């Protein structure tokens, strides 16, 4: 799996977890429609973050910040347009949670991939632009 795809997966998981945990902690109804109504602004924000970040560097820690900031900014702006709440505490929690998961998720993903590659049989093919078996 390419590093950029792993980073994109980390970002999507971060947003889905953020929405799921937030809805559960506030005892919102567990409907698909409710979940999606909370998810879509942040999903759009992740898309903007990916556009702002270079695809080839999406897996890097700096890209975690480059994706996180538009995710929260665009997500909050779209929530305002949609008539949803954007209390300051919510913005701080979103920035903190998404930032932590997007950054540390990248670190964890690279370490897990390296561990898996270290335990895998040697194939003899290791281009220099790879992170121990993970193509860009």
QUIFEN-V689492 format. One record per helix or strand of 2 or more residues. SS is the DSSP state (2 for helix, 1 for strand). FROM is the first residue (numbers start at 1). LEN is the number of residues. If there is no record, write none. Layout:
BEGIN
<<SS | FROM | LEN> <SS | FROM | LEN>>
END
This chain:
BEGIN
<<2 | 3 | 23> <2 | 32 | 21> <2 | 55 | 3> <2 | 61 | 21> <2 | 88 | 32>>
END
